[in-house]
Amino acid sequence: MKTEVCITIDTEFDIAGTFVDPARFAPIAESNVLCREGEQSHGLGFLLSTFAEHGVTATFFVEALNSIYFGDEPMKQIAQEIVRAGHDVQLHLHPVWTYFSDPEWRARLAHTPPNDSFVGRSQADVERLIEQGRKIFARWSIADPVALRTGGLHVDLNVYQAMQAQGMGLASNVGVGIYRPQAEALQLYGGRHRVHSVVEVPVLTYRRSGLPERFREKTLTVTGSSWREIKRLLSTARRDGVGPVVLLTHPHEFAKSDSRGGWRANRMNQERLRRLCEFLAQRRDEFEIVSFGGRADAWRQSVNVPATILSVPRFDGLRGLAENIYNDWMLAVSACAICHAGALAVQAASNGLPGV
């Protein structure tokens, strides 16, 4: 039996500090997904071209409630482009966008802070949010979703009761390295698990052996896990019969914004994704690349599949930490260089000289 692997992409717009200082900041729409540098898209465009090159089908969890602020068109166009490219689109919800339903939201900030968590909401409230998201998908002419991912992977048992009532039978709401649910029944590291009548397929969380506790548990992401870790985890999952292996990423993780509002490629993250796709494409006799939509019926009809908690050696974990620190530093240095060049150009122009 092949080991199932699912690449999932949370596709969302950005509040961008609006609730901190609405006079200075406003939410960001397509730019946060496309991440364009000139005509080149380092975000969604890079993802779609890389997947096409290697014959990979992914699941995009597309956030719907941003339509409250932006209207339907911005994310509708993105969702339809993803579908045209042959990928799976499922429902992602960040309830913080509902704050904009109140025309007086700016005044409301003084006494009622926004809440982007599903934790602690009533079942009826969660049902309303799911129903709202599904109606938005219908307006976008996107197929009714069969799976849900909650914003920030914040989840409690009420979410599954609401999903059950709404007839939505598949979830990927758990990633304990990012958010550890209070309910022990939701502290899941991988595999497939029935919660009420809903099948939860968590994002894989693994352990970095020998590291301090705050760095020890890591949810599998392109931006947070080195290629060495990803490859070892896939090989171990294959050996131990662990699956599905669910990986999480976002379009904006393959680019870096600069202080001028532009975007540059995040070369390290792009290389990690390319190597992952190459690895899976070359080992189709061992790994099956799956989507939530494609496996929905089979997963819902199956029994629980508990997962052994996977781990990577101390050296791999340390190397992953070092890679990410180095990548962040290089991106910061590059941003400073761009800003410095821009300042020199402005100064040169003010002196009547050509730009540097």
Secondary structure as the mmCIF struct_conf table of DSSP 4:
data_model
#
loop_
_struct_conf.conf_type_id
_struct_conf.id
_struct_conf.beg_label_comp_id
_struct_conf.beg_label_asym_id
_struct_conf.beg_label_seq_id
_struct_conf.end_label_comp_id
_struct_conf.end_label_asym_id
_struct_conf.end_label_seq_id
HELX_LH_PP_P HELX_LH_PP_P1 LYS A 2 LYS A 2
STRN STRN1 THR A 3 THR A 11
STRN STRN2 ASP A 14 ASP A 14
TURN_TY1_P TURN_TY1_P1 ALA A 16 VAL A 20
TURN_TY1_P TURN_TY1_P2 PRO A 22 ARG A 24
STRN STRN3 ILE A 28 ILE A 28
TURN_TY1_P TURN_TY1_P3 GLU A 30 GLU A 30
HELX_RH_AL_P HELX_RH_AL_P1 SER A 31 LEU A 34
STRN STRN4 ARG A 36 GLU A 37
TURN_TY1_P TURN_TY1_P4 GLY A 38 GLU A 39
STRN STRN5 GLN A 40 SER A 41
TURN_TY1_P TURN_TY1_P5 HIS A 42 GLY A 43
HELX_RH_AL_P HELX_RH_AL_P2 LEU A 44 HIS A 54
TURN_TY1_P TURN_TY1_P6 GLY A 55 GLY A 55
STRN STRN6 THR A 59 GLU A 63
TURN_TY1_P TURN_TY1_P7 LEU A 65 ASN A 66
HELX_RH_AL_P HELX_RH_AL_P3 SER A 67 PHE A 70
BEND BEND1 ASP A 72 ASP A 72
HELX_RH_AL_P HELX_RH_AL_P4 GLU A 73 ARG A 84
TURN_TY1_P TURN_TY1_P8 ALA A 85 GLY A 86
STRN STRN7 ASP A 88 LEU A 93
HELX_RH_3T_P HELX_RH_3T_P1 PRO A 95 SER A 101
BEND BEND2 ASP A 102 ASP A 102
TURN_TY1_P TURN_TY1_P9 PRO A 103 GLU A 104
HELX_RH_AL_P HELX_RH_AL_P5 TRP A 105 ARG A 108
TURN_TY1_P TURN_TY1_P10 LEU A 109 HIS A 111
BEND BEND3 THR A 112 THR A 112
TURN_TY1_P TURN_TY1_P11 VAL A 119 GLY A 120
HELX_RH_AL_P HELX_RH_AL_P6 GLN A 123 ARG A 139
TURN_TY1_P TURN_TY1_P12 TRP A 140 SER A 141
HELX_LH_PP_P HELX_LH_PP_P2 ALA A 143 PRO A 145
BEND BEND4 VAL A 146 VAL A 146
STRN STRN8 ALA A 147 THR A 150
HELX_RH_3T_P HELX_RH_3T_P2 GLY A 151 LEU A 153
HELX_RH_AL_P HELX_RH_AL_P7 LEU A 157 GLN A 166
TURN_TY1_P TURN_TY1_P13 GLY A 167 GLY A 167
STRN STRN9 LEU A 170 ALA A 171
STRN STRN10 GLY A 175 GLY A 175
TURN_TY1_P TURN_TY1_P14 VAL A 176 ILE A 178
STRN STRN11 TYR A 179 TYR A 179
BEND BEND5 GLN A 182 ALA A 183
HELX_RH_3T_P HELX_RH_3T_P3 GLU A 184 LEU A 186
BEND BEND6 GLY A 190 GLY A 191
STRN STRN12 ARG A 192 ARG A 192
STRN STRN13 HIS A 193 VAL A 195
TURN_TY1_P TURN_TY1_P15 HIS A 196 SER A 197
STRN STRN14 VAL A 198 GLU A 200
HELX_LH_PP_P HELX_LH_PP_P3 PRO A 202 LEU A 204
STRN STRN15 THR A 205 ARG A 208
TURN_TY1_P TURN_TY1_P16 SER A 209 GLY A 210
BEND BEND7 LEU A 211 LEU A 211
HELX_RH_AL_P HELX_RH_AL_P8 GLU A 213 ARG A 216
STRN STRN16 GLU A 217 THR A 219
STRN STRN17 THR A 221 THR A 221
TURN_TY1_P TURN_TY1_P17 VAL A 222 GLY A 224
BEND BEND8 SER A 225 SER A 225
HELX_RH_AL_P HELX_RH_AL_P9 TRP A 227 ASP A 240
TURN_TY1_P TURN_TY1_P18 GLY A 241 GLY A 241
STRN STRN18 VAL A 245 THR A 249
HELX_RH_3T_P HELX_RH_3T_P4 PRO A 251 PHE A 254
STRN STRN19 ALA A 255 SER A 257
TURN_TY1_P TURN_TY1_P19 SER A 259 ARG A 260
BEND BEND9 GLY A 261 GLY A 261
STRN STRN20 TRP A 263 ALA A 265
HELX_RH_AL_P HELX_RH_AL_P10 ARG A 267 GLN A 282
TURN_TY1_P TURN_TY1_P20 ARG A 283 GLU A 286
STRN STRN21 PHE A 287 ILE A 289
HELX_RH_AL_P HELX_RH_AL_P11 PHE A 292 GLN A 301
BEND BEND10 SER A 302 SER A 302
HELX_LH_PP_P HELX_LH_PP_P4 VAL A 303 ASN A 304
STRN STRN22 VAL A 305 VAL A 305
STRN STRN23 SER A 311 VAL A 312
HELX_RH_AL_P HELX_RH_AL_P12 ARG A 314 SER A 350
TURN_TY1_P TURN_TY1_P21 ASN A 351 GLY A 352
#
